[in-house]
Every structure is written in C-alpha cells, then in structure tokens.
C-alpha cells in the first residue's frame, strides 16, 4: 500500500499517516458559515481536502474513508444578515448552503460523507459543555458559559504561541464576567428575537468553537486521524477546539494530524473589497471561467504556500485543459503510475504531479493522462460544461503533433547552429493560427487558444 506522509502543523514535521483504525481513515474539515456566497479564498481548502479525500479513497478504498465537513448555520453574521434583509434565518441558511454545494460541485469537489449542520447538534454541544463545567474547565457567568484557558496547560501548542503572546496579539473580547481575557465563549444568551435553545444556563446559543468539537465527536469519535482547514483558523478556532475536546474527553488525541492550507492572493495582493479584487466563485463561473480552470489553478500551487490567482494563470490553465481534454476524448482511463502516486502521497505534491501530467501529454499517453487527471478531479465528465475550443478531428491533431516535433527538432538544431530563423518562422505561423507555443527544458508544447484556426495549419504541413 502507498504510504501517505503529511505535514502535521502540531508537530511541525512530515509524518506518516497511520490510521487509528487499521485500514480506515477519518477526516474532519471546518466548513463555511452560511450567510453569503463563497468567495474564491473559501474554495481553496475545499479543493485541497477534496484532493486528499480522493487520494485516501484511492489508496484505502472508498468505503474505508469517512470525510466530514460541517456547516455553521447559527452565528452572529447570519443573525446580522437576517436583520439587514428582513428574511428568515432558515431561508438564508438553506439558500446559501445550496449555493455553496452547487459552487463547490462546479469546481469538481465531491460531497463529503457527512455534512452536519450545527443546529442539528445543539444537545451534543450542551452535553459537552456540562462535562467541561463538571471537570472544572468551564464556568457559567451572567448567562454565558466560558472555557477556562488556564485549566488546559497545553493551550497554544498548535500555533506555537504563549498565552501572553496571544493576549497581546489577538483581539480578545473584554467582558466583566471573564476570569481571564483569553477565556472563550461556549454558550451565550439569546434575546427573544434571536435564535436560541433551552439550556441549564438559560435560553441561548452555542459559541462558534464548541460546534466542531461536538460534531466531530458525534460523527468520528473522541479521536480521529486528520483535522483540516485554512491557516487562518489555527488560532483561535483550532486552538480552542483542541482545548475543549481534550478536556471533555480525557486521554483522547482529538486529531492526530493537523493540516492547514495557506491563503489566497489575487494578482499578488490580498483579496479585499477595498482593492476591487474580491470575487466569489459564482462570479467567476458566471463570467465564463470553467470550474475546472479554477481547480487547476489551485492545484498548481502547493497547499502550504500562498496561492496567487492571476488572469494569466487562469488563461494558461484553460489552454492546457483544452488540449488535454482533446487528447483524452473517447479514451478509456488506464492506471496512475506508482511514481505519480508517490508524489501525491508526499504531502499532496500536486504541482509535481501536474508536471508529470504535462510529460504524459508530451508522450501522447492519453489513457494514463486521463487516469491521472481524474484522480485529482480533472478531466471528468461532470466538469465538461464548457466549450472546448480545440481541434475537432484526428487529422488536425496529427498535424499539431507533427508541428510540435518539427519545432522541437528545429530548436535543438538552432541551439547548435545559433540560427533560430526556422524556429522563429514556425512560432510566428503557429501564433497566427491561434496556437500558443510553450517552450521549456522539458520540451515543446502547442496549446490551441480561443482564436484557434485549424485551417491555417494546413499551410505548415
């Protein structure tokens, strides 16, 4: 069996994945708060952990993997949106939940095995809070229940911060009922016009952090294999999850491996409405950017590095996928080679994996190319809802293949003679026909673009 090694944020090193239950893997990933459309940054962890889910299912078998991603459907942002719009909270969360599922499906994400909604697990949250109070890890004050950070000596270990540093660097809510500024809310009171549930501490609603601890325990047990999310969740959300879960379940590991993806940039800058570079996944889709292109751009950067979304990268991805889709049309997928599986298994080295896919395309190994693409959520039928502007017949493909070979040979000859006139002639003619010429140390690649005119290639035969 392929050994999967993943970077563990908690230990700050790459570790082999050794499932707690032999042959079965469990993974929990923090999902969205459903009050609006998912922006592009929200989609990155979806693609990252969907890719990991696909790898796990390939290695262990689909029935051996349990992947859970939650929906937060009770939150102050949701309440605020209801007040702004005058709409019912259930309408807002129901609508935005479906938007999210539709948009993530459009970028090739499989639905997790379980997608719990916070409001369905309020009794489990109340029970966990009662356990924390009984163990001296939480206290009730003025209708609130707060976790006592001082009661958990390992607090801050995930993010590598001391409590003092966290107080200095964090925006902590100042409240007279807190014993310590870092203590965080497990339960808060609700006004008559806000959603609320009866509890031993009065009518109220859960704090954000307790949701994931309760839902993961209900669906995966006290301990599970992998916990994932964006690195913006490391503190305080994941730090708080660890504290309350380990204190509520003494002796548990909670999550063995913690994985965090880096953030997204747009044209080299942080995505921001004030900069005019903020957009949702749906906006891109409606502008004609195929979901597969969005996914390909995401996959091209390692998940632990910042990912820069640029128009150039999107256009390059579109052209590459157009060519690959044409190459693999009416082809039966083969098997993914072991060396490519090893790349994925090495902390999701998808960028290296895609480099190997380029080599398969150069070698015209269509069946392997198709299998490799489908493993990481590319080249599937469910992502073919965009028009492929590519050659429509084998004769045109044959001409392109011949021109690719001739250009490669001309370049090799020019490297010796220093006469690049033939190379320049071929490149100029190809560009005029709407074919992008990509030359690198690995070889020559010809990618038909949006203005591709197959008839012009006849003159170059």
C-alpha positions as CSV (number, residue, x, y, z in Angstrom):
1,X,0.0,0.0,0.0
2,X,1.2,3.5,-0.8
3,X,2.5,5.3,2.3
4,X,1.0,8.7,2.7
5,X,3.1,11.3,4.5
6,X,1.5,14.6,5.6
7,X,2.9,17.8,7.2
8,X,1.5,17.9,10.8
9,X,1.1,21.5,11.9
10,X,1.1,20.3,15.5
11,X,4.5,18.6,15.4
12,X,5.9,20.9,12.7
13,X,7.2,17.9,10.6
14,X,6.1,15.5,8.0
15,X,4.6,12.3,9.4
16,X,3.3,9.0,8.0
17,X,-0.4,8.6,8.1
18,X,-1.1,5.7,10.5
19,X,-4.9,5.3,10.8
20,X,-6.2,4.8,14.4
21,X,-8.3,2.0,13.0
22,X,-6.2,-0.1,10.6
23,X,-7.4,0.3,7.0
24,X,-9.9,3.1,7.8
25,X,-9.3,6.8,7.7
26,X,-11.3,9.6,9.4
27,X,-11.0,13.3,8.5
28,X,-12.8,16.4,9.7
29,X,-12.5,19.8,7.9
30,X,-14.0,23.0,9.0
31,X,-16.7,24.2,6.6
32,X,-18.4,27.5,5.9
33,X,-20.6,29.8,7.9
34,X,-23.6,30.0,5.5
35,X,-24.8,33.6,5.1
36,X,-23.4,34.5,1.7
37,X,-21.8,33.2,-1.5
38,X,-18.4,31.5,-1.1
39,X,-15.5,33.8,-2.2
40,X,-12.5,32.4,-4.0
41,X,-10.5,32.0,-0.8
42,X,-13.2,29.8,0.7
43,X,-12.7,27.4,-2.2
44,X,-9.1,26.7,-1.6
45,X,-9.5,24.4,1.4
46,X,-12.3,22.7,-0.4
47,X,-10.0,21.8,-3.3
48,X,-7.1,20.9,-1.0
49,X,-9.0,18.5,1.2
50,X,-11.1,17.1,-1.7
51,X,-7.9,16.2,-3.4
52,X,-6.7,14.5,-0.2
53,X,-10.0,12.7,0.1
54,X,-9.7,11.4,-3.4
55,X,-6.2,10.1,-2.6
56,X,-7.3,8.4,0.6
57,X,-10.2,6.8,-1.2
58,X,-7.8,5.6,-4.0
59,X,-5.3,4.1,-1.5
60,X,-7.6,2.7,1.2
61,X,-10.9,2.2,-0.8
62,X,-13.9,4.4,-0.8
63,X,-15.7,2.6,1.9
64,X,-12.7,2.9,4.3
65,X,-12.7,6.7,4.3
66,X,-15.0,8.9,6.4
67,X,-14.8,12.6,5.5
68,X,-16.8,15.1,7.5
69,X,-17.2,18.8,6.7
70,X,-19.6,21.0,8.7
71,X,-21.9,23.9,8.1
72,X,-22.2,26.6,10.7
73,X,-25.8,27.7,10.4
74,X,-26.1,29.6,13.7
75,X,-23.8,32.6,14.0
76,X,-23.9,36.3,14.7
77,X,-23.1,37.0,11.0
78,X,-26.2,35.1,10.0
79,X,-28.3,36.9,12.5
80,X,-27.0,40.2,11.2
81,X,-27.8,39.3,7.6
82,X,-31.3,38.4,8.6
83,X,-31.7,41.7,10.3
84,X,-30.4,43.6,7.3
85,X,-32.6,41.8,4.8
86,X,-35.7,41.1,6.9
87,X,-35.5,37.5,5.7
88,X,-36.0,34.4,7.9
89,X,-32.7,32.8,9.1
90,X,-33.7,29.4,7.9
91,X,-34.3,30.8,4.4
92,X,-30.9,32.4,4.4
93,X,-29.0,29.3,5.6
94,X,-31.0,27.0,3.4
95,X,-30.3,29.1,0.3
96,X,-26.7,29.8,1.0
97,X,-26.0,26.1,1.9
98,X,-27.3,25.0,-1.5
99,X,-25.3,27.8,-3.2
100,X,-22.2,26.5,-1.6
101,X,-22.8,22.9,-2.6
102,X,-23.5,23.9,-6.2
103,X,-20.4,26.2,-6.5
104,X,-18.1,23.6,-4.9
105,X,-19.5,20.9,-7.2
106,X,-18.7,23.2,-10.2
107,X,-15.0,23.1,-9.2
108,X,-15.0,19.4,-9.0
109,X,-15.4,18.8,-5.3
110,X,-17.0,15.5,-4.2
111,X,-19.5,15.8,-1.4
112,X,-18.1,14.6,1.9
113,X,-19.5,11.5,3.6
114,X,-21.2,13.7,6.2
115,X,-22.1,17.4,6.2
116,X,-23.5,18.1,9.7
117,X,-25.3,21.4,10.4
118,X,-24.6,23.0,13.8
119,X,-28.3,23.4,14.6
120,X,-28.8,19.6,14.5
121,X,-26.3,19.0,17.2
122,X,-27.2,21.5,19.9
123,X,-28.0,18.8,22.5
124,X,-24.5,17.3,21.9
125,X,-23.0,20.7,22.5
126,X,-24.9,21.3,25.7
127,X,-23.8,17.9,27.0
128,X,-20.2,18.6,26.2
129,X,-20.4,22.0,28.0
130,X,-21.9,20.3,31.0
131,X,-18.9,17.9,31.0
132,X,-16.4,20.8,30.9
133,X,-18.1,22.6,33.8
134,X,-18.1,19.4,35.9
135,X,-14.4,18.9,35.2
136,X,-13.5,22.4,36.3
137,X,-12.7,23.5,32.7
138,X,-15.6,25.9,32.2
139,X,-17.8,28.2,34.3
140,X,-21.1,29.9,34.0
141,X,-21.4,33.7,34.3
142,X,-24.2,36.1,33.5
143,X,-26.0,33.7,31.2
144,X,-22.7,32.8,29.4
145,X,-20.5,29.7,29.8
146,X,-16.8,30.3,29.2
147,X,-13.9,27.9,28.8
148,X,-11.1,28.5,31.3
149,X,-7.9,28.6,29.3
150,X,-5.8,28.4,32.4
151,X,-7.3,24.9,33.1
152,X,-5.6,23.5,30.0
153,X,-1.8,23.7,30.3
154,X,-1.1,22.8,26.6
155,X,-3.1,25.7,25.3
156,X,-1.2,27.4,22.5
157,X,0.8,24.3,21.5
158,X,-0.7,24.1,18.0
159,X,0.1,27.6,17.0
160,X,3.3,27.8,19.0
161,X,2.2,30.8,21.0
162,X,2.3,31.5,24.7
163,X,-0.9,32.7,26.3
164,X,0.8,36.1,27.0
165,X,1.7,36.5,23.3
166,X,-1.9,35.5,22.3
167,X,-3.4,38.1,24.6
168,X,-1.0,40.8,23.2
169,X,-1.6,39.9,19.5
170,X,-5.3,38.9,19.5
171,X,-8.5,40.9,19.5
172,X,-10.0,39.4,22.7
173,X,-13.4,40.3,23.8
174,X,-13.2,42.3,27.0
175,X,-16.1,41.3,29.3
176,X,-16.5,41.8,33.1
177,X,-17.7,38.2,33.5
178,X,-14.5,36.7,32.2
179,X,-12.0,35.4,34.7
180,X,-9.2,35.6,32.1
181,X,-9.1,37.7,29.0
182,X,-8.4,34.6,26.9
183,X,-11.3,32.6,28.2
184,X,-13.7,32.0,25.3
185,X,-17.4,31.6,24.9
186,X,-19.0,28.1,24.9
187,X,-22.6,29.4,25.3
188,X,-24.2,32.8,25.1
189,X,-27.6,34.2,25.9
190,X,-30.1,35.0,23.1
191,X,-32.6,37.8,23.0
192,X,-36.3,36.9,22.2
193,X,-35.8,37.9,18.6
194,X,-32.6,35.8,18.1
195,X,-32.4,32.0,17.6
196,X,-32.0,30.2,20.8
197,X,-32.4,26.9,22.7
198,X,-33.2,26.0,26.2
199,X,-30.2,25.0,28.4
200,X,-29.2,24.8,32.1
201,X,-27.8,28.3,31.7
202,X,-30.9,29.8,30.1
203,X,-32.1,30.3,26.6
204,X,-29.2,30.8,24.3
205,X,-27.0,29.5,21.5
206,X,-23.6,27.9,21.2
207,X,-20.3,29.7,20.7
208,X,-18.5,29.0,17.4
209,X,-15.7,26.7,18.6
210,X,-17.8,24.2,20.5
211,X,-19.7,23.3,17.3
212,X,-16.8,21.4,15.7
213,X,-15.8,19.6,18.9
214,X,-19.3,18.3,19.4
215,X,-20.0,17.4,15.8
216,X,-16.6,15.7,15.2
217,X,-17.1,13.6,18.4
218,X,-20.6,12.6,17.4
219,X,-19.5,11.5,13.9
220,X,-15.9,10.4,14.3
221,X,-15.4,9.6,18.0
222,X,-13.2,11.2,20.7
223,X,-10.2,10.9,18.4
224,X,-9.7,10.8,14.7
225,X,-6.9,10.9,12.1
226,X,-6.9,14.2,10.3
227,X,-8.3,17.7,11.0
228,X,-8.0,20.3,8.3
229,X,-8.8,23.9,7.5
230,X,-7.2,27.2,6.4
231,X,-4.3,28.5,8.4
232,X,-6.5,31.5,9.5
233,X,-8.4,29.0,11.7
234,X,-5.3,27.8,13.5
235,X,-5.8,30.5,16.2
236,X,-8.2,30.8,17.9
237,X,-10.6,28.3,16.4
238,X,-8.5,25.2,16.2
239,X,-6.6,26.0,19.4
240,X,-9.9,26.3,21.2
241,X,-11.2,23.1,19.6
242,X,-8.2,21.2,21.0
243,X,-8.6,22.6,24.4
244,X,-12.3,21.9,24.9
245,X,-12.2,18.5,23.2
246,X,-9.2,17.1,25.1
247,X,-10.6,18.4,28.4
248,X,-14.1,16.9,27.7
249,X,-12.5,13.6,26.6
250,X,-9.5,13.0,28.9
251,X,-6.9,10.7,27.3
252,X,-8.1,11.3,23.8
253,X,-5.8,12.5,21.0
254,X,-8.7,14.5,19.4
255,X,-6.9,14.9,16.0
256,X,-3.6,13.1,15.2
257,X,-2.6,15.2,12.2
258,X,-3.4,18.8,11.7
259,X,-3.3,20.2,8.2
260,X,-3.6,23.9,7.2
261,X,-3.6,25.4,3.8
262,X,-2.1,28.9,3.1
263,X,-4.2,31.8,2.0
264,X,-5.1,33.1,-1.4
265,X,-3.8,36.2,-3.2
266,X,-5.2,37.9,-6.3
267,X,-2.7,39.4,-8.7
268,X,-0.1,39.4,-5.9
269,X,-2.3,41.2,-3.4
270,X,-4.5,40.0,-0.5
271,X,-8.1,39.7,-1.7
272,X,-10.1,42.7,-0.5
273,X,-13.2,44.5,-1.4
274,X,-11.4,47.9,-1.0
275,X,-8.9,46.9,-3.6
276,X,-11.6,45.7,-6.0
277,X,-10.1,42.2,-6.3
278,X,-12.7,40.4,-4.2
279,X,-14.9,38.0,-6.1
280,X,-17.0,34.9,-5.4
281,X,-16.7,31.5,-7.1
282,X,-20.1,32.1,-8.7
283,X,-19.0,35.4,-10.2
284,X,-16.1,33.7,-11.9
285,X,-18.3,30.9,-13.2
286,X,-20.8,33.4,-14.5
287,X,-18.0,35.3,-16.2
288,X,-17.3,32.1,-18.2
289,X,-14.4,30.8,-16.2
290,X,-14.9,27.0,-16.1
291,X,-14.8,25.4,-12.7
292,X,-12.1,23.0,-13.9
293,X,-9.9,26.0,-14.6
294,X,-10.4,27.3,-11.1
295,X,-9.5,23.9,-9.7
296,X,-6.4,23.6,-12.0
297,X,-5.0,26.9,-10.9
298,X,-5.5,25.9,-7.2
299,X,-3.8,22.6,-7.7
300,X,-0.8,24.2,-9.4
301,X,0.5,25.7,-6.1
302,X,1.4,23.5,-3.1
303,X,-1.3,23.9,-0.4
304,X,1.2,25.1,2.2
305,X,2.3,28.0,0.0
306,X,0.3,31.2,-0.7
307,X,-1.6,30.8,-4.0
308,X,-1.8,33.7,-6.4
309,X,-4.8,33.8,-8.6
310,X,-4.0,35.7,-11.8
311,X,-5.7,36.2,-15.1
312,X,-2.6,34.8,-16.8
313,X,-2.6,31.6,-14.8
314,X,-6.3,31.1,-15.5
315,X,-5.8,31.6,-19.2
316,X,-2.8,29.2,-19.2
317,X,-4.9,26.6,-17.3
318,X,-7.8,27.0,-19.8
319,X,-5.5,26.3,-22.7
320,X,-3.8,23.4,-21.1
321,X,-7.1,21.8,-20.2
322,X,-8.5,22.3,-23.6
323,X,-5.6,20.4,-25.1
324,X,-5.7,17.6,-22.5
325,X,-9.4,17.2,-23.0
326,X,-9.0,16.9,-26.7
327,X,-6.2,14.4,-26.3
328,X,-8.3,12.2,-23.9
329,X,-11.6,12.4,-25.9
330,X,-13.1,8.9,-26.3
331,X,-10.2,7.4,-24.3
332,X,-10.6,4.7,-21.6
333,X,-8.6,5.7,-18.5
334,X,-5.6,3.5,-17.6
335,X,-3.7,3.3,-14.3
336,X,-1.9,6.0,-12.4
337,X,1.8,5.1,-12.3
338,X,3.3,4.4,-8.8
339,X,5.8,7.3,-9.1
340,X,2.9,9.7,-9.6
341,X,1.0,8.3,-6.6
342,X,4.1,8.8,-4.6
343,X,4.1,12.4,-5.5
344,X,0.6,12.9,-4.3
345,X,1.3,10.8,-1.2
346,X,4.2,13.1,-0.3
347,X,2.2,15.8,1.4
348,X,0.0,16.4,-1.6
349,X,2.7,17.4,-4.1
350,X,0.1,18.1,-6.7
351,X,2.2,20.7,-8.6
352,X,4.9,18.0,-9.1
353,X,2.0,15.6,-10.1
354,X,0.8,18.1,-12.7
355,X,4.3,18.4,-14.1
356,X,4.2,14.7,-14.7
357,X,0.8,15.1,-16.4
358,X,2.5,17.5,-18.9
359,X,5.0,14.8,-19.6
360,X,2.3,12.3,-20.3
361,X,0.7,14.8,-22.7
362,X,4.0,15.2,-24.5
363,X,4.4,11.5,-24.8
364,X,0.8,11.1,-26.0
365,X,0.0,8.6,-23.3
366,X,-3.7,9.5,-23.3
367,X,-5.1,6.7,-21.1
368,X,-2.6,7.4,-18.3
369,X,-3.1,11.2,-18.7
370,X,-6.9,10.7,-18.3
371,X,-6.5,8.4,-15.2
372,X,-4.1,10.9,-13.6
373,X,-6.4,13.8,-14.2
374,X,-9.4,12.1,-12.9
375,X,-7.6,11.1,-9.7
376,X,-7.2,14.8,-8.8
377,X,-10.6,15.9,-10.0
378,X,-9.7,17.0,-13.5
379,X,-10.9,15.8,-17.0
380,X,-14.1,14.3,-15.6
381,X,-17.4,14.4,-17.4
382,X,-19.0,16.5,-14.7
383,X,-16.6,19.3,-15.5
384,X,-17.1,19.4,-19.2
385,X,-19.8,22.1,-19.2
386,X,-17.6,24.5,-21.0
387,X,-17.0,24.6,-24.8
388,X,-13.7,23.1,-25.8
389,X,-12.1,25.3,-28.4
390,X,-9.7,22.7,-29.8
391,X,-9.2,20.5,-32.9
392,X,-12.3,18.5,-33.7
393,X,-10.7,15.7,-35.6
394,X,-7.7,13.3,-35.6
395,X,-6.2,14.8,-38.8
396,X,-5.8,18.2,-37.1
397,X,-4.3,16.6,-34.0
398,X,-1.9,14.7,-36.3
399,X,-0.8,18.0,-37.9
400,X,-0.3,19.6,-34.4
401,X,1.8,16.6,-33.3
402,X,3.9,16.8,-36.4
403,X,4.5,20.6,-35.9
404,X,5.4,20.0,-32.3
405,X,8.0,17.5,-33.3
406,X,9.3,19.8,-36.1
407,X,9.6,22.7,-33.8
408,X,11.4,20.7,-31.1
409,X,13.9,19.4,-33.7
410,X,14.3,23.0,-35.1
411,X,15.1,24.3,-31.7
412,X,17.6,21.6,-31.0
413,X,19.3,22.3,-34.3
414,X,19.3,26.0,-33.6
415,X,21.0,25.5,-30.2
416,X,23.9,24.1,-32.1
417,X,24.0,26.5,-35.2
418,X,22.8,29.6,-33.3
419,X,20.5,30.2,-36.3
420,X,16.9,30.5,-34.9
421,X,15.3,31.6,-38.2
422,X,13.4,28.4,-38.7
423,X,12.2,28.3,-35.1
424,X,11.0,31.9,-35.4
425,X,9.2,31.1,-38.6
426,X,7.3,28.2,-37.1
427,X,6.5,30.1,-34.0
428,X,5.1,33.1,-35.9
429,X,3.0,30.8,-38.1
430,X,1.6,28.9,-35.1
431,X,0.8,32.1,-33.2
432,X,-1.0,33.4,-36.3
433,X,-3.1,30.2,-36.3
434,X,-4.1,30.8,-32.7
435,X,-1.7,28.2,-31.2
436,X,0.2,29.1,-28.0
437,X,3.8,27.9,-28.2
438,X,5.2,26.9,-24.8
439,X,8.9,26.0,-24.8
440,X,10.8,24.8,-21.7
441,X,13.7,22.5,-20.8
442,X,11.2,19.6,-20.7
443,X,10.2,20.2,-24.4
444,X,7.8,22.0,-26.7
445,X,4.0,22.2,-26.1
446,X,1.4,23.5,-28.5
447,X,-1.8,24.7,-27.0
448,X,-4.8,25.8,-29.2
449,X,-6.2,29.0,-27.9
450,X,-9.6,30.7,-28.1
451,X,-8.7,32.1,-31.6
452,X,-7.5,28.8,-33.0
453,X,-8.0,28.3,-36.7
454,X,-7.2,24.7,-37.8
455,X,-7.3,25.6,-41.5
456,X,-4.2,27.7,-41.2
457,X,-2.2,24.7,-40.1
458,X,-2.6,23.1,-43.5
459,X,-0.1,25.7,-44.9
460,X,2.5,24.4,-42.5
461,X,2.2,20.7,-43.4
